[in-house]
């Protein structure tokens, strides 16, 4: 052991003694009463053998009155009762001190762990820290309660007995007792110190084992995905093998300690009893004296055994408390975790941010940022892009002062962040992170976490501003719905909206978006991006982005590589420069096109009944083994999706398997399919009192696979509880039925395949749908029937496409989905009509429009015609019906223009 480690341990021991003494003095009145009860209990225990001696002596003289032994026997019984009852009363009184002190230390350690910075937590395993805190608080309870009221009473009892023996009996008895004490103490001290080294090793191995256990269980799904159960078990087995060796060595040391202690006590008792018998035989002691001496030597030796146990356990508790105090004495870095002595609250006026020649590394050997300098003007939006490991997220950590620069400065409105208080800094900045981790609390609690003291009305307003209120109102407990551990009961988009609601509630002058939508599907990302833009208005904002398409409208863009800023400017300027940013843009566009092509190749038209049958087939044995009654409820419509059937089967099977595993034996599970607008909602609900639980990794896997098909995972209330739901967009076209080709008739009245014309030959059709797979399906059907197709995912994109197209090449027919996320098809058609008017298209001669909707009501057709649509078709529409409708409206328009 090094000198520094020895000094540190000595300092920790001093802190333990000081803090425990302070705790006892804080409750001095209760402690004094407890000590008084303890002293009376021990005096009663010491008086018991004296009373027994007098009873024996009285019985040894028959001429004595009979009445005296009766009172002595009653006194003997009362003394024994008080010896036990007063000890119990002492425990009850002192428990106030013990429990409050344990709670205070637990709270103190908990608060200190939160105050410690990222450097401390990066070096410690969560499981080990939790174990150290738990065992440390238990150790404090032991030191205050058992140790304090075992050691002190033992010495009181031993001192009283020794005084009585010294006063009334031969000095040889005192010498034997003293020699027994000395041998016992010496032997116990030597062997306990040897065992202390082993105990520390046991504790260290247990902390390692607990940390590895927690880490492995937190990554449960990763273990399953990579089939590494045996590897994880083997890693834990290696640690447990070390633990077995250490525990066996510990038990051997403990056995040697106990055997030696028993030998010392047995020798002492034998010597005292032999001497007492000799005295009785010579007549210098009575039989009552023999009984008294025997009772006292046993009474002295019993506390010695207790003292040995307490001494051993006290050392174990001390080791545990030392590990907890090692956390308490850990200190952060001034200007990083700790405020400087003269730190002042941050005063945010305009919200300007500046990095001045900042260098930083997580450790000296790993430089992350190199000479980074930039300025964000108040109210502007700065985007930071770059590859993985370029230092983008490190900028955010420095802005929040989670770390401080190795050199250089970070300033807000001219104030160095090292010179302001940490609390005021973090209160001034909001963040929407990439992966929003929620507390296992209610939705209201998680939103209100953005501002302490927020009222329910404030929470509701923030949720409404984040467009979260509609989802919340569908839940059975509304804002009081619990979100599950780390928010696993919510989809990625819903968790991000809660993060946005938090930021809205906090209302900061500066806000950070750390890849806030990178983990979402395209539709959710588009909706979330709209919310982020609204949230950033009027605030200074920083957007850390991987997808360049999300930052094209930023006021300024930084391009980072290997910790340096290699380019900066606006989106257009960086593209025109043709350097790093332009290459990244081209690469992401090509990658997006390749992924799109791969999805188109692998995607198929999937029937809902086929999907359910294929997903349930491998689960039939599990359903039968648990004697579960299974019901499937589907609408009569022929619902179809576009996607990879294997991926969708895996998601549905995972949802069904979770419900099967958590439904009671003999229960019932119902798989429900509901049609809602352009989507099908698939839920699996069993006879359970509470919601099914999905691990975070399983939820992420399901979200990713659904996103590839344009769907999402969400929750909805079913039978007064929350159920997970697969939401899948409906395929817009049923393309099973072939469309008959039009044929030209020859003079002889004959037709040939060579003369056959495709129904939409060379007709220009413009399809607008915010679902990528729906656009692909429409494009495939239209092109195979001869149409020239243009596609758009939104109204803005449609207007840009029209602006870039020559007037003579404008589409002849418009297909437009009614539900388009942030806008609807009626608004889009209105904007297109305004565009045509600005380009001098006469009224009534614009491109004819057909509306597509997933769920039509009796009022929808009238509204569609009133908005200017020529026709309304309900998804999924049969391909022949769609083609015939397009030909019909195109023909009518041609007649008008003629």
N, C-alpha and C positions, 0 to 999 in steps of 0.2 A: 504494500500500500504506500502511495507516495505521500510526501509531507503535506502537499496542498490538499489532498483528499482527507487526510487526518485532521487538518485544521478546519476544513469545511464541515466535517462531521462533528467536531467539537463545538463549532459555532451553532450548528443545528440543535445539538443537545441542549446548549444554553438557552436557545430560543424556546425549545419545548418546555423546559423548566419554568422559564419566565412567563410564558403565556398560560400554562396550567395554573401557576400560582396566582396570576392575575384573575383567572376565571374563578378560583376559589375565593379570593378576596372580594370579588364583585358581589358574591352572594354570601358575605361573611356571616350574616345572621342565621341563615339556613344551615351553613356549615357548622356554626357553633352549636346549634340545637342538635345536629346530627352527631357531633362529637360527644355531646353530653349524653345522648342516648347510648352511644357506643360504650362510653366509660361505665355507665350504670349496668349495661349488659355484661361487660367483662368482670365487674366487681361481683355481680350475681354469680357468674360462672366460677370465679375464684372461691366464693363463699360456700359453694355446694360441697366440696370435699370436707371443709371444716365442719359443716353441719352433719355430714355423714359420720365423721370421726366421733362427734359427741353422741350420736345415736348408738354407735357401736360400743362406746365406753359405758353409756347408761345401761345397755343390755348386758354388759359384762359384770354389773353390780346389781344383783337381783333385789338387794335391800332398798334400792332407790324407789321412790314413788312411781307408780305406773303412769301418772298423768304427764310427766315430763317428756317421754319419748313421743307421745302423741303430738305435742306442739312442735317438737323438733322435726317429726315427719312432715307435718303441714308446712313448716318453714322450708324444709328440703324441697317439697313439691313446688312451692311458690317461687323459690329461687331458680329452680330449673325452668319454670314457665317464663319468668321475667328474662332469663338469659336468652331465650329464643325470641320472645315477643318484642323485646326492646331492639334486638337486631333487625327484625322485620320492620318495625316502626322507623328505625334509622334509614333503612333502604328506601322506604316510601318518601321520607322527608328529603333525603339527598338526591332522589331521582330528578327533582326539579333542576338541580345544579347540573347533573350529568347530561340530561337530555337537552337542556338549553345550550350547554357548552358544545355538545356534539353538533347540534343544528347550526350554531354560530360558526364553527370551524368549517362545516360543509358549505354553508353559504359564502363564507370568506374565500374558500378555495375555488368554488364555482365562479365567483366574481373575478378572482385573480386570473383564472384560466381564460376568461373572456377578455381581460385587459392585456394579457400577453399577446405578442404579435405573431405574425405568420412564421417567423424564423423559429420560434419555440415549437409551434405545433407541427411544423414540417419535419422536425427531428424526433417527434414522439409518436408512438402508436396509440390510437384512441382507446383500444381495449386495455392497454397497460396503464394509461392515465386513469381510466374509470376504476380499474382495480385498485390502484394506489389510493385514490380518494376514498373508496368504500372501506378498504382495510384500514386506512389511516384514521377515519372517523370512528370505526369500531375500536381501534387501539386507544384512542383518546377516552372513549367511554370506559374501557377497561382500566386505564391508568387512574381515572378519576374515581371510579366506583370500587371495583374489586380490589385493585392494588392499594388504594389509599386506605380503605377500611378493612384490609386484611393485614397489611404490614404494621400499621400503627397499633391496632388492637392486639396483635400478636405480641408485640414488644411490651405493651401494658400488662397483658396477662402473664408473660414470662417474668417481667420485673416484679409483679405482685407475688407470684409464687416463690421466686428466689428470695424475696424479702421475708416471707413467712417462714421458709425453710431455714434461712440464716438465723432468724430470731428465736426459733423454737427447737432447733435440732442441731446435730453435730455438724461441724464445719466440713467434715468429709463429704456429706451429701452435697454441699454447695460446690466443692471442688469437682465432684463427679459430674454434676449438672453443667458447670462451666466448661469442663473439658469436652463434654458431649456437644455443647453449643459451638465451641471453637472448631472441633473436628468437622462438625456438620457444615458450618459456614465456609470453612476453607475448602472442603471437598466440593460443595455446591458451587462456589465461585469459580474454581479451576475448571470444572467440567462444563459449567454453563458458558464460560468464555469460549471454550473449544467448540461447543455446539453453536454458538452465536455465528461463527463464520459459516457453518453449514446452513443455518437458518436463512442467512442473507442470500446464499446461493439458491436455496429453495424458492425464496420470494422472487428473485430475479427470473428464474426459469418459469414460475407460475405467471409472472407478468408477460413474459414472452409467449407463453402458451395461450393466455387469454387474448393477447393482441392478435395472434395468428388466427385464433378461432373467430374473433369478431370480423377480421378482415376477410376471411374465407366465406363466412355467412353473408356478409354484405355483398359479396360478388357471387352469390349462389347461382344466378343464371349464367354468368360467364363460365362457371365450372361446368354447368350442364351443357352449354353450347359447345365447349371444347372437349367434353368427355374426359375431364381431368380429375374425377372423383378419387381415383387411386393415387394420383400424384399429391392431391391435397391431404389425403389420409396419411400418406407416407411422410410428408413434411411435418404433419402434426405428430406422427409416431416418433420421428427423430427427436422432437422436443420432449415428448413424454418419456422416451427412453432415458434422457438426461434427468428428467424429473424423478423417475423411479430410482435411479442411482442415488440422487441427492436425498430423497425421502428415506431410502433404506439406511444411508449413512446417518441421517438425522435420527432415525429410530434406534439405531445402535448406540449412538451417543446418549439418547434419552434413557435407554435401558441401563447403560452403565451408570448414569447419574442416579436413577431410582434405586438400583441394587446397592450402590455404595451408601446412599442416604439411609436405606433400611438397615444396612449393617451397622452404621454408626449409632442409630437410634436403639437397635436391639442390644448392642453392647452397653450403652448407657443405662437402659432399663434393667438389664441383668445385674449390673454393678450396684445400682441403687437398691434394688429389691434384696439382693444378697446381704448388703450392709444392714438394711432394715430388719431382716429376719434375725440376723446376729444380735442386733440390739434388743429385739423382743425376747430372744432366748436368754439374754443376760439380765432381763428385767428392767433395762433402762428406758424401754419404750413399751407402750401399751399396744394391744391389738388395734385399737382405734388409730394410733399413730402409724402403724403399718399400713392400714387401709388408706390413711391420709397421704402418706408418702407415695404409695403405689398409684393412687388417683392423680396426685400432682405430677409424677413423672410421666404418666400417660397423657395427662392434660398438657404438659409442656411439649411432649414429643408430637402430639397431634398438631399443634400450631407449627411445629417445625416442618412436618410434612406439608401443611398448608403453605407455610412460608416458602418451602422449596418449589411447590407448584406455582405460587404467585411470582416468585423470583424468575422462574423459567418463562412463564407466560408474559411477565412484564418485559422481559428482554425481547420476546417475540413482538409484543405490542409496540415496544420502543422502535424496533426495526421498521415496522409498518408506518408508525408516525413519522419516523425520519424520512421515509420516501414521500409522504405527503408534504412535509415541511420543505423537502427539496423543491417541490413545485412552488410553495409559498415564497421561498427566498429567491426564486428565479426573477430576474429583472430584465426589462426590455431595454431598448436603445433610446436614449434621450433624443427627442426630435423625431422619433419614429413611433415607438409604442408609448413612450412617456413624454408628457409635455415638458418643455423647457421651464425652468423656474420663473422666467419673466414672460411666459406665453400669454397672449391676449386672445380674446374671441375674434374670429374672422368676421370682418365687416364686408359684405358683398354689396357693391353699389351697381356696377355695370355688368359684371360677370365675365370680364376679360381674363384669359388664361395664357400664361407664357411659360415655356420651357427654355431655360438658358444653359446651353452647353452641358447637357445632362449626360453623365456616364453612370452606369449601374451594372452590377452583377449580383446574382444570388449568392455566389461565393467568389473569392478572388480568382479562382481558376476558370470561372465561367462568366465572361463579359457578355452582357445581353444588349445594353444600349451604349452607343458610342457617339459622343459629341452631338446629341440631339438638341436642336433649337427650332422652335416655331412659336407662332402667336395666333391665338383665336380671338378675333374681335368680338366685342359684346353682341349677343343676339345672333351670331353666325353659327352655321353648322359645319363642323370639320369632320371629314371622313378619313379614317386611317385604314389602308389596305396593304396587303403583303402576304407572303407565304407563311406557312406554319413555322413558328420559331423566330419570326422576324422581329418580335418585340412589341407587337401591337397591344396585347393585353397588359404588358408590363407598364405601359404608359398609364393605364387606368389605375393600377396598383399604386403607382407613385402619386397620382392625383389624389387618391383617397388616403395617402400617407400610410398605407399598409407597409410599405418600405420607404426608405429615404435614399436619395441619390448618393453614390459614392463621391461625386463631385458635381458642381453645377447647382442650379436652383429651379424650383417649380413655384410659380407665383400665381395668385388670383388677385386681380385688381391691385397689383403691385406689392402684395403681402407674401413674404416667404412662408411657405407652409410649415417649416420647422419652427417658426416663431409664433404660430397660432395654436389654439387649443384643439385637440383632436376632435372633441365632441362638436364644437361649432363648425369645424371643417366638414365633417360627415353629415351634419344636419343641413348644410348648404348645397349638397350634391345629391341628386337622385340617380338611380341606376335601374335599367331593365336588362338583366343578364341573359346569357345564352340559354342557360338551363335554370329555370326558376324552381328552387327547392322550397317547399312549403312545410310549415309545422303541422303536426298531426292534431290540428285544431279545426275550428269552424272556418267557413269562408269569410265571415265577418272579421274574425280575429286576424286572419292572414292579410286582409286588405288594410285593417286598422293598424297593422304593424308598421305601415308607412309613416304614421304620425301618432305618437303616444297621446292618449287623451281624446282621440277623435270620437265623436258621437255616432250613433247609428245613422242619423241623417247624413252626416258627412260621408260615411261609408257607402250609403245608398247612392249619393250623388256621384261619388268617384266610380262606382260600378256602372252607373248609367253612362257616364262620360266614356268609359272604356268599352261600352256596348256589351256589358256582361250581365245586365239586369234581366234580360229575357231568358238567358240560360238559368240564372239563379232562381227565377220565379217558377221554373218548371220542376225544380227539385222539391221533394216532400217537406224538408225542413228549411227551405229557402236559404237565408243567410246563415242559419245555424247548422247547415249540413257540414259534417266533418269530411275533410279531404283525404284522409288516410295518411300513412307514413310517407313523408316526402312528397305528398300530393299525388300519389299514384292513382287515385280514383278519378282524376281529371286528365283530360287530353293535354297534349303539348300546347295547343292554341289556347285552351282555357287557362292553363297555368300562366302563359305569357300575358293574357289579359288581366289576370290578378296582379301580375308584376306592374303592368301599366296602370291599373287602378291604384296600387300603392304609390307609384310615382306621382299620379295626379293628386292624390290625397296629401302627399308630402309637399307638393307645389314648390319645387326647388328652383333657384335661379339658373342652376347649371345641371345638366342631365347627361348621362352616359348611356349609350346603347351598345352593349358588348355582344356583338353577333346575335342580336335579340330575336332574329327570325330564321337563323340558319338551320335549325332542327325541325322546321315545320314543312308541311306539304305546300305546293304552289298556291292553292287557293287560300289556305290559312295565312301563308306568308303575305299574300297581297292584301288581305284584310288587316293583318297586324301592321303592315307597313303604312297603311293609311292612318291607323291610330297613332303610330309613332310620329308621323309628320305633323299631325294635329298637336301632339304633346310637345313637340320641339318648337312650335311657333312661339316667338317672343322670348325664347330662352337660348342661352349659349349651350350648344350640344356637341358631343363627340360620338361618332358612330364608328365602332370597330366592325369591319365587314370582311367577309370572305367572298360573298357574291357581289361582284361589281355592279350588277344591275340595280342593287338596292341603294346605291349612293350616287347615282348619276346627277341628281339635283342638289348635291351638297355644294356649299359656297366655296369650299376649298378641300382638296384631296391631297393627303400625304401618302406616298408610296414608300414602304420600308422593306429593306432587305438586309439581313444579317446585322440588325441593330442600328442601321443608318437610314437616314432619309435620302433616297436616291432620286426622287422626283417629287414635285409638288405643283399644283395648279388646279384649274377647273377640269371637268370631264372632257369638254370639247378641246381645250388646249392640250391636254395630255394625249388625247387620241391623235391630234394633229401632229404632235411631236414624233409619234411613231417609235417610242422607246419602250421602257419596261411596262408601263401601264397599258399601252396599246397592244403589246404582245400578250399580256395577261387577259385583256378583254377578248382578243381573238381566240385565245386558247380556251377561255371559259365558254365562248359562243360555240366553238367547235365541239367541246365536251358536251354542252347541252344538246346540240344537234345529234351527237352520237348516242347519248342516253335516250333522247326522244326516239331515234330510229330503233334502238334496242327494245324499247317498250312497245313500239308499234309491231315489231317482228314477233315478240313473245306474247303480246296481248291477244286474247281470244274473246269471243262472245260467250259469256258464261250464264247459263240458266240458273235461277235461284234454286229450283228443286234438285238439279244435278249437284250443285255446290253443297247443299245440305246433306244429300245422300252420301256423297264422297267423304265429307268431313266426319259423319257419324259412323261410317262403316268400321274404322279401326277402334271405335269406342264401345262397340256392342258388348264385349266381354266385361268391361268395367261397369257398364250400365246393369248388366245381368247380375254380376257379383254383388252389387249394392242394392239389388232388387228395386231399382228406380223405375217409376212409370214415366215414360217420355211422351210428350205431346209436341207436335209441330203445327203451328198456326200460320198459314200463308194466305195472302189475298188471291182472288181468282185471276188477276192479271198475269200475263206472261212477262215477268220481270227478268231483265237481263242486265249484266254489267260487262264492262270491258276490263280485262286484266289477265294476269297469270293465274290460271285456276289452281295450280299447286300452292302458290303463295297464299291465295285467299282461303283455300282449304286448311292450311296450317294455322292461319289466324282464327278461323271459326272453331277448329278443333281445340286450340289452346283455350279459347273462351269456354267451350263446352267442358273440357277436362277440368278447369278450375271450379266450375259449378258442380260437377260430379263429385270431385274430391271433398267439397265443403258442404254438400247436401247430406242430410241424415239418411241412414239406411232405411229403405222402404219409402222414401219420399217421392216427390214428383217434380220433374223439371219440364219447363215449357219453353220451346224455342219459338219466338214470335218474329214475324216479318211484317213491317208496316210500311206503307208507301206515304211519303211526305214530300210533296212537290216533285222535284227532279231526283229525289234520292229514296233509297230503300234503307230502313233502319232494322237491323237484326239484333235482337236481345235474347239472352239466355237467362231464365229466372227459375230458381229452385225454391223448395219449401224451407226457407231459412229465416231466422229472425233478424239477421243483420246482413249487410252488403258483402258480396264476395270480395276477397282481397287478391290483388294481382301485385307481383313484385315489380319494382321499377324497371328492371331489365326486360321483363316480359311485356310490360306496357309499351316500352320503347320499341321492342321488336315488332309488336303488333302495329304500332303507329307507323313505323317505317314501311312495312309491307302494304298497309292500306294506302299510305300516301303514294306509293308507286302506281296504284290504280285510281288515284284521284280521290280516295276516300279518307276517312279519319276515324279515330276512336274517341268516343265521348261517353257521357253518363246521362241517365235519365231516370226519373222516378217510376218505379214499377212496384205496385202493391206495397206502398208505404216504405219503400227502401230504394236505395240507389243501385242501379244495374249498369254494367258496361254495355255499350252499344256500338256495333259496327255500322258506320254510315257510308254507303257506297252510291256513287252517282249512277243513275240509270242510263243504259245505252239508248241513244236517241232513235236508232233505226233498227227494225227487225229485218235483217237482210237475208233471211232464209229463202224467201220466195223470189225466184228470178223475175226480172223485168223483161217483158217481151219486146224484142227489137222491132223497130218499124222497117218495113221492106218496100222497096220500089217495085211496082208492077211493070213488066215489060209490055211491048206491043202485043205480044202473043198471050198476055195474061198470066205469064209465069214469073216466079220470083226465084232468086238464087241467094245463097249465103253471102256471096261476094257483094251483092247489092244491098244487103241489110244495113240499116243505119241505126246507130245507138240513139235512144230516146232523147237525150239532151245534147246531141251532137253540136259541139262548139258553143253551147250556151254558157254565158258568164254568170256564175253564181257566187255570192258573197255570204259566207256563214260566220255568224258571231256567236260564240259560246265560251264561257270562262273555264270550262272543263276541257283539258287537253285531250283526254281520251274521247270525249264527245266530238270534238273538232276532227280528230283522226277518223272516227267512224263515219261522220258526214262526208269527209273528203273522199274516203274509200268508195262509198256508195255512189257519190256524184261523179267521180272520175271514171269509174268503170262503166257508167252510163253516158260518157262522152262529154261531160261538162268541164269547163275551165273554172277552177275553184280558187278563190282567195279566202283566207282565214284571218280572224281577229279574235282576241280574247277579252276585249273591253271596248267601250265606246271611244275612248281616247285612241286606242290602237286602230280602230276602224276609220276614224277621221284622218289619222296620219296616212293610212294606206290609200284612202281616196285622194288625199292631197298629192300624193306621189304618183298617182295614176293619171294618164292622159284622159281627157274627157271622152274621147271615142272608145276608150277601153274600160269605161266604168261598167260595174256589174249590171246585168239585166234583171236579176232577181236577188232579193235579200232574204236570207234565213236568219232569224234572230231569236235567241233564247230569252224568255221573259225574266228569268232569275239570273242576275249577273253580279252577285256579291254586293258591292257597295251601291250599285245602281240597278235599274230594271230596264227591260227591253223597251218599254214605252218611252222612257227618257232618251234612250239611245236613238230610237227612230225619230223622235222630235229633233234631236241635234243633227241627224242626217238630213232631215227635211230643211232645217235652217241652212245647212251647208249647201244643199242644192239650190235654195233660193239665192244665196250669195253668188252662186255661179250661173244665175239666170236660167235655171230650169223652170219651165212653166208649171203652174199649179196643176196637179193631177197627172203630170207626165214624168214624175220621178220614178225611181226604180220600185216595182211592186215588192211588198214585204209579206213574208209568211212568219207568223209567230209560232214558236215551239214552247210547250210547257209540260212539266212533269205531271201536273195534276190539275185538270180543268174543272171549274165549277160552272154553274149555269150562267153566271154573270160575266165570266171571262171572255166569252166570244164577243159579246156586245161591247165590252171595254176595249178589246183588241181592235175591233172595227172602228170604234170611235177614235182610237189613237192613230189610225191610219193603216193598220194591217189589212191585207186583203183576205187573209185566211188564218185560222188557228188550228194547229195540229197538236195532238197529245202524244207525248213520249211514252213508250217507244212506238214510233209510227212504222208501219210496214213499208218496206222499200218501194213497192209499186205505187202505194198511196202517195208517198212523198214525191216520187218522180212525176206522177200524173198531176199532182197539185202544182208543182213547179211549171210544168208545161202549160197548165191551164192559165195561171196568172201571167206567165210570159206571153201567151197567145193573146190574152185580153189587152195587155199593155201594147202589144204590137199593133192591134186593131185601132187603139186610141191614137197612137202616133201616126198611123197611116191616114 
